Amino acid sequence: MLLGADGAHSQVREALGFSFDGSAFPWTWPLCDVGLDDPLELDAAHVSFVADGLVFLLALRPGLWRVFGNVPDPLRRLPKGVKPGEILWRSAFHISHRIASGEAKGRVALAGDAAHIHSPIAARGMNLGVEDAYVFAECAAGALAGNWRRLEQFGQLRRDAHRQVVGRIKALSELARGRSSFGRALRRILIPAIIKFPPAAAAMRALLTGLDHDVRTS
């Protein structure tokens, strides 16, 4: 048995003959670790919605923050009162939303970024990969006990979860990026409404914490 968890450019997925279907945002997202004069809470992530996108801030330690966004220079779009200092590291990345055309074949299965990728909004990628590993372990235990059909069930058990999570994160990413005037208006109206409406707020918390779906092993 083999569990291929070898990333978005998975050779295991390629060897199985699975495609990686989906779409990608065309622009680059700048990313940096920077010192901030930070009046922001350290134990919370911060999202700053700007006219043509968003800027995301996450504390790595007091005084050092990871900042990224879908605008050319996110350090010029920081929340009011936050001043950038020394940049310790800088990079950039692209965002895709893709799902492998299959999760398992024979005695080989896929997990993590080899099976699904999506934007970092809600930070769901690692949790979804951990779920994959947990379900695979349950299925592998059954296979080693003599029920080899359990490996076939792995793909059936994970397919819906992958589709649901990647689909929801893609929709949330499209809303958050606010590239069109309609999108910006919808974001301005919808997000405050979600926060104020308890059932919607609960659904958003479930999405952000990964509790929006069941993890089935049978």
N, C-alpha and C positions, 0 to 999 in steps of 0.2 A: 504494500500500500504506500501511496505517496500523496502528501498534501502540498500542492504548489502554492507557496505564498511569496513568490519572487517578484512582486511589484507590478507596476502598470505596464512595463515592457516584458511581461512574463514569457520566458521561453517554454515553460511547461504548457501554458495556454496555447502558444503557437504550435507546439508539438502535438497537442490534442486536436488541432484543426479548428479551434473555436475562434470566431470573430469577436471583436470588441466594439460593440455597436453603441452609437450615441452621437453626441455633438460636443463642440468645444467653443468657448468664447474666443473671439479673434484677437483680443488685446492682451497685453502683458500686464501683470500685477506686480508693481514694485514692492520690495520687502526689505526691511532693515531692522537691526538692533541698535537702539539709540538711547543715549541718556536723555531723560526728560526732567525738567523742573515740574514735578508731577503733583498737582493738587487732586489727583484722581485716586479712587479706592484701589488698593493693591490686590485685593482678593476678588475682583470682578473684572470681566472683560468689558471693554467699552467700544461701542460702535457710534461713529459720528457720520450722520447722513449729510452729504454735501450736494450741491446743485446737480452734479452729473455723475454721482456715484456714492461711494462710502469709504470711510477710513476705519480700520479695526485696530485697537490698541490692547495689548495684553502684557501685564507686568511679568518679567522674568525674575526680577529681584528688585528691592527698593532702588529707585533711580535708573534702572535699565528696563526698557520696554521693547517689545517686538511690535512694529508698526507696518501694516500693509494696506493696500486699497486698490481700487480699479481706476484711480486717477493718476495722472503722470507724476506728480510730486506730492505724495501724501503728507510729508512733513510740513508743507505749506497749508494744509487743510486740517490742522489739529484743533481740538476743542478750544474754546476761548480760555485764555490764561495759561495754556500749556506751551512751554517753550522748549524746542529741541536743543540738545547739546551735542556731544561728540558721537559720531556714527562709528560703531565698532565693527559692523558687518553689513554688507549690502548685497542683495541679489534680486532676482525676479522669477516669476513662474507664470505658467498658463493654467487655465482651469478647463477641465473636461468633465462631462457627465456620461459615463459609459458603463455597460454591463456586458460581461462575457455571454456569448450565445449558449453556453452550457456551463454547468458547475461541476460535473463529474462524468467520467467515461471509464468503464472497467473498474480498475482499482486505483485510479488517480482522480483527485479532486482539487478544486481551486478555492483559495480563501484570500481575504484581504484585498489589496489593490490589484492582485492578479484577476480577481473576479468582478470588482466594481470600483469605480473612482467617482468622486464628486467634489464640489467646492468645499473649502474648509469651513464655510459657514455652519455653525452648530457643532463643529468638531466631532462629527459622527464616524469618520472613517475608521479610527482605531477600534472603537467599540463594536462596529459592525464586523470587523475582522476577528475580534475576540469571540464574538458570537459564532462565527464560522468555525473557529477552532474548537469551541465547546461542542457544537453539534457534530462535527466530524469525529471528535473523540468518542462520543456516544455511539455513533454509527460504526466506527472502527472496532469498538469493543464488541458490538454485536456480531460483526463479521468474523472477528477472531474466535468468537464462541461457536462459529459454524453457520451463521446466517449471513451469507455473502450478499443477499439482496439489500441489506442495510446500507451498503455503500451506494447502491442505486438511489436509495431514498434520500441521501444527503442533498442531491440536487433539487429534488422535489420539495424538501423542507426549506431550502434557502432561497429558492427562486422568487417567491412572492415578497419575502423580506427585502431582497436586493432591489426589486422593482419599486416597492413602496418607498423605501428610504431615499434612493437616488432620485426618484420622481419628485418627492416632497422637497428635498434639498435643492433641486434644480429650480422648482417653482419659487422657493424662498429666495434663492440667489437672483433670479430674474427680477423679483420685486425689489430686493435690496439695492441692486445696482442702479436703478432709476435713470437709465440712459435716455428714455423718451419723456416728453412732457406729460403724457398720460401716465407713464410709470411713476414719475415723481409725484403727480397729484394723487395717485392711488396709494403710494407709500405714505404720503403726508396724512391721508385720511384713514387708511386701513390700520396702520401700526398703532396709533393712539387708541383706536376703537378696540383693537385686540387687547391692549393693556387694561382698558376700563371694563370690558365685558368678561366676567369670570369664566364662563365655559370656554370662550376663545382663548383666554389667558392660560387656562389649564391645558388646552390642546397644544399651545405653543410651548409651554414648559415640558410637556411630554415629548414633543419633537426635539427640543434642544437637549434633553437629557437622555434620549434614546429609549424612552419608555412608551413609544407610540405604536409598538407592535409586540406580539407574543413571540417568544423564542421556543419553537416546537422541536422536539427530538423524536417524535413519533407521529 
